[in-house]
Amino acid sequence: MDLEHKIEIARAYLETARDHVAMVGSMMEDAHENNAPHTMMLQLSNQLEGAEARLREQECTLADLMDESAAAYAAAHTDAVEAVLEEVRDPSTGRPRVAALVGRVMRMEREAARCICAGYRVDTLLAELDLQRAALYVARHPEWLEAMDDRERARMEYDESVAQWAREYTQVGIEALA
């Protein structure tokens, strides 16, 4: 089963858990209004507590799957993620501003929901949202930032070694012609 399918299933479970919490909460309100016996209120309270625990569990499951999806996207689109992180880099610390990325993701999620409800195609918007989520994931995980810094350092060292080789090769060619 691919990750996107797992995420859709987790979202469905999350909606079911939310519905269950709402249903048990409504039953508790009705029981309270009808002066239900204490034992019934206690039983409903326990059911509500269990339903809320399952809801938190489903939220965590979905969050883990979304993180996994963002990590996979970041790994596949490293240059694009680096560009997004550069856009929100804090000049004083040199690190990306997580709050700016959170704001971007939230705005884009609202925009995507609004467009979907209106019946518009949102492929490009969803692709940009995936990119922003991946950048947010990377910004929240220092080990990813360090790996990107290491990759950039290695790229610069490689470029320098190629430039050094080119200078030496050119010098040998000039000496051979002289």
C-alpha positions, 0 to 999 in steps of 0.5 A: 500500500502506497503512502498516499493511500495510507494517508487517505485511510488515516484521514477517514479514520480521523473523521470517524473518530471525530464523529464518534467524539461528537456523538458521545458528547451529544449523548452526554448532553442529552443525558445531563438534560434528562437527569440521567442516573449517575452511573449512566453519566459515568459510563458516558464519561468513560466512553467520551474519554476513550473516544478522545484518546482514539481521536488523539491516536488518529491525529498522531497517526496522520501527523506521522504519515504526513511527516513521512510524506513530507520527508519523501518529498524533500528527499526527491526535491532537495533543490526546490526545498532548499530554495523555499528554505532560502526564501524564509531564512532568518538573516540573524540566525541563518536558519529558516523561520518555521513560523513563516513556513507554518503560515504559508502552509496554513494559507495554502491549505485554506486556499486549496480547500476553498478551490476544491469546494468551488470545483476548481482544479488545484494540481499546481496548488497542491504541488506547491503545498507539498513543497511548502510542507516538505520545507516545513518538515526539513526546517523542523528537523535539524538533521535534515538542515545539517545534511543539506549544509553538508551537501552544499559544502560537498558541492562547493568543494567539488566545484573548487576541485574541478576549478583547480584541475582546470587551472592546472590543466590549462597551465600544463597546456600553456607550458606545452605550447611555449 
